[in-house]
Amino acid sequence: MDAHDQAPIDDAIERAIGEIGAELSSAFPSSARHPLRAIDQRAMDLASADRELKAALFRFVDVTPACRSLDDLARHLREFLREVPDAPPPLAVAMRMADNKAGRRAVGAAAAAGVRHMAHRFIVGETPASALGVLHELWNHGVATSVDLLGEATVTQAEADRYAGRCDEALADLARVEAGWPARDVLERDTSGPIPRTNVSVKISALTPLLRPDAPERGRRDAAERLRPLLRRARELEAHIHIDMESLDSREAVLDLVLELLSEEEFSRGPSAGLVLQAYLRDSPEQLDRVLEWARSSGRTPPLTVRLVKGAYWDHELVQASQHGWPTPVFDVKAECDRNFERLTRGLLDARPAVRVAVASHNLRSVAHAIAYNRSRGGADSDLELQVLRGLGDQLQDALASRGFRVRTYCPIGDLVAGMAYLVRRLLENTSNESFLAAQAQGASLE
Ligand SMILES: Cc1cc2nc3c(=O)[nH]c(=O)nc-3n(C[C@H](O)[C@H](O)[C@H](O)COP(=O)(O)OP(=O)(O)OC[C@H]3O[C@@H](n4cnc5c(N)ncnc54)[C@H](O)[C@@H]3O)c2cc1C
């Protein structure tokens, strides 16, 4: 059955969604300990309420790693805030303090500490070696991980080589250490067979400087030269490689590249690999059909893992389309995006065992829907993976793990400079008025 022509879900599933949602949320700690509260919720609230302030704060976060001194940092903060017509009182005080050198040092130190604090919520360590403690602790709590080596949008061949080298090293280091961890059945097996412990997420834009929408073939060929050795290495180490999806202008190239390489004879029996489907794109149902057709006809084992997300580049896609006078490729009503996410979830779950399904969301409704629909089809909980982002999905992660679900947490690793694009995307998402987590943090009822 196509993802497009499914019947609406029936009352029994709706009831089950309510029950599962209530059960999971009962395991959440009080809203006072909500993850966004800890990440300076006050700044988030202010930014959500004021567009100019949001723009100024994000430009500031972006420039932080490049600042040479606290003085420099405070000057930038003051300059950015000058463009905000009515700066809220705490920021107006900071601006006044930044008028003299001593004040600037104090403001700079406070601002730098704030940005670092935010970044460390989302980034588990600067190197795979320094992140191992956190990864091990998560495993001991019944949580699998996928490691993402920060550093996007490579501009030179040398940078692309370096990124590929870091991925290769991470695969080897993680596989060696993770082999010694205790067995965890829930995390390591489903009906299709063993699930690798070592899981690395890779960005194609970091594997080549040549990824351009007007010449997709060049970028694809260049990235293939670096992705092939990584696939070989993952197969040798019995690890999983997941290819992240980025903005729409690279989507076709990424999808073509992944499906092409995984179709090659040498990869027909591994490694375990996956790609991402973005539900905010209006044409995602057609993309799902394409991926499923490939999965069914390739007969590749282990099955392709499809991670379903809503999409992290929503603001970017809107701006890009409006600048070029193109029709918006993304849904502009949040409920439509959510509805599409549920439709794609059902399409994916119905397509098993041709694919493995990973539903990646912090939205309790989206997650409860996936669990309820899977159960209604007679599926085992172990045949559905649920994924969250480090620092944002911690509560949900714990609630899911404590109830025996397979949950995987996406763990970025890298320094603050490389992590800036990632950090800004997370902040953008969580100051959006449409965000589930932001609404939860502001005390909206989970029901
Ligand atoms: C493990 C993991 C891996 C991820 N990997 C990727 C990846 O490879 N590529 C990628 O793009 N994203 C990725 N994401 C991010 C993901 O796409 C979402 O941005 C994020 O999870 C927020 O969605 P939500 O369901 O958790 O929350 P919700 O609050 O339910 O949804 C927020 C999302 O809804 C969409 N949205 C917001 N406003 C509107 C609107 N007005 N109209 C229509 N839609 C709107 C946006 O996509 C926004 O991110 C990943 C997320 C996780 C958890």
The ligand as an ORCA input file, in Angstrom:
! r2SCAN-3c Opt
* xyz 0 1
  C      17.677     11.440     16.471
  C      17.344     12.591     15.594
  C      18.000     12.739     14.393
  C      17.691     13.796     13.530
  N      18.280     13.872     12.298
  C      17.879     14.816     11.429
  C      18.358     14.849     10.093
  O      19.173     14.032      9.665
  N      17.909     15.837      9.273
  C      16.983     16.760      9.685
  O      16.567     17.604      8.884
  N      16.520     16.757     10.960
  C      16.949     15.818     11.831
  N      16.453     15.825     13.117
  C      15.699     16.997     13.658
  C      14.229     16.872     13.397
  O      14.022     17.042     12.005
  C      13.376     17.911     14.107
  O      13.861     19.175     13.801
  C      13.294     17.851     15.596
  O      13.307     16.528     16.025
  C      12.041     18.567     16.097
  O      10.884     17.839     15.759
  P       9.962     17.132     16.884
  O       9.079     16.113     16.263
  O      10.888     16.619     17.919
  O       9.176     18.329     17.565
  P       7.886     19.156     17.130
  O       7.876     20.301     18.059
  O       6.683     18.282     17.071
  O       8.155     19.616     15.644
  C       8.996     20.682     15.318
  C       9.234     20.564     13.836
  O       8.010     20.811     13.115
  C       8.310     21.468     11.883
  N       7.592     22.761     11.896
  C       7.746     23.782     12.757
  N       6.895     24.802     12.472
  C       6.165     24.406     11.405
  C       5.110     24.998     10.636
  N       4.629     26.226     10.919
  N       4.590     24.290      9.608
  C       5.063     23.059      9.301
  N       6.054     22.451      9.990
  C       6.611     23.108     11.026
  C       9.813     21.648     11.829
  O      10.333     20.550     11.103
  C      10.238     21.571     13.289
  O      11.571     21.133     13.455
  C      16.723     14.752     13.946
  C      16.059     14.599     15.160
  C      16.339     13.541     15.976
  C      15.560     13.400     17.256
*
